[in-house]
Each structure stands twice: as structure tokens, then as C-alpha cells.
Amino acid sequence: MKAIRLLNDDLGNSYFEKGTLPEYHKIEVEYFNIQTKIEAYQQHQHKAPRYQFVVTLKGKLEFSTSEGKTFIIEPGIILIAKDTEGEGHSWKIIEGDNWERIYIVPTQNDLDHFILD
């Protein structure tokens, strides 16, 4: 499955990597929640509140890193948010009216199993 991973460099700036997640690989999970509401702070520059996977069910978004580089998230692409330091990222909806998503919070020490392209 396609995936994009958000990380921090040594200076705390956010950047992204494109890759995949393998099928049938278990990831230990603490909890998950479903969200459709868009909080005002989420569209402004912010860091990920925790290491988490974000599964988009509906909507197409453009994410921007703290250095202004962009990527697209839509259904079929898993976001792995690990930019928990520094300025973080921002996003805007570019197709549709809302963003339906599931946040999956893994055990904080568990690997993300991301395979870099």
C-alpha cells in the first residue's frame, strides 16, 4: 500500500518520504479514532500530536512541510505522521468539502514498517 511518512530533521524541520507499507504485517496499536470534524488549528502549521497513522476515507488534501515542499494525500495513501517536533506541517483540502479519516495510534516503540521508494 502506498504511504507517505512525515519526519523531522536534526533541526526540527518537517520533511516527507514516499514509500509503501507491506501487507499482512502486524503493528501493535494502542487505540484508534474516527474524525470528520476539522479543527481550526489543524489547517495551520502544526506538529503531529503523537506518532500515528492517518487513513483517509474521503477527501483529497495537499500537505506542506515546514520548508514548503508539498505532497497529496487521498484514499489509498496512508500517512505516517512522525513529525512531532518543530513547526510541523500544514494541509488544505483540494477536492471535496470534508476530510473523513481514521487515526491509528501505534504503540510508541513499535516500528512503522515503512519501505522507502
VENNOR-V240844 format. One record per residue. N is the residue number from 1. RES is the residue in one small letter. PSI is psi as a letter, one per 20 degrees, with the letter a starting at -180 (999 if undefined). NEAR is the number of other C-alpha atoms within 8 Angstrom. Layout:
N/RES/PSI/NEAR
N/RES/PSI/NEAR
This chain:
1/m/p/9
2/k/q/10
3/a/q/13
4/i/p/13
5/r/p/13
6/l/p/13
7/l/r/11
8/n/q/15
9/d/a/8
10/d/h/5
11/l/i/6
12/g/j/9
13/n/q/14
14/s/q/16
15/y/r/13
16/f/q/9
17/e/q/8
18/k/q/10
19/g/b/12
20/t/r/12
21/l/p/10
22/p/q/9
23/e/q/5
24/y/k/4
25/h/p/6
26/k/p/4
27/i/p/8
28/e/p/7
29/v/p/9
30/e/g/7
31/y/r/7
32/f/q/9
33/n/q/7
34/i/p/8
35/q/p/8
36/t/h/8
37/k/q/5
38/i/o/7
39/e/q/6
40/a/g/6
41/y/h/7
42/q/h/10
43/q/i/9
44/h/r/9
45/q/p/11
46/h/q/10
47/k/q/11
48/a/p/13
49/p/i/5
50/r/r/8
51/y/p/13
52/q/q/12
53/f/p/12
54/v/o/12
55/v/o/12
56/t/p/15
57/l/h/10
58/k/p/10
59/g/q/15
60/k/p/13
61/l/q/12
62/e/p/12
63/f/q/12
64/s/p/12
65/t/r/14
66/s/i/13
67/e/j/8
68/g/j/6
69/k/q/8
70/t/q/8
71/f/r/7
72/i/p/8
73/i/p/12
74/e/r/11
75/p/p/11
76/g/i/7
77/i/p/12
78/i/p/14
79/l/p/12
80/i/o/13
81/a/o/14
82/k/j/12
83/d/m/15
84/t/j/13
85/e/r/10
86/g/b/11
87/e/h/11
88/g/b/16
89/h/r/15
90/s/r/13
91/w/r/11
92/k/q/8
93/i/p/12
94/i/i/8
95/e/p/7
96/g/r/8
97/d/h/6
98/n/r/9
99/w/o/14
100/e/p/11
101/r/r/12
102/i/p/12
103/y/p/12
104/i/o/12
105/v/o/13
106/p/r/13
107/t/p/8
108/q/h/6
109/n/i/4
110/d/q/8
111/l/q/5
112/d/i/6
113/h/k/7
114/f/p/10
115/i/o/8
116/l/p/7
117/d/999/5
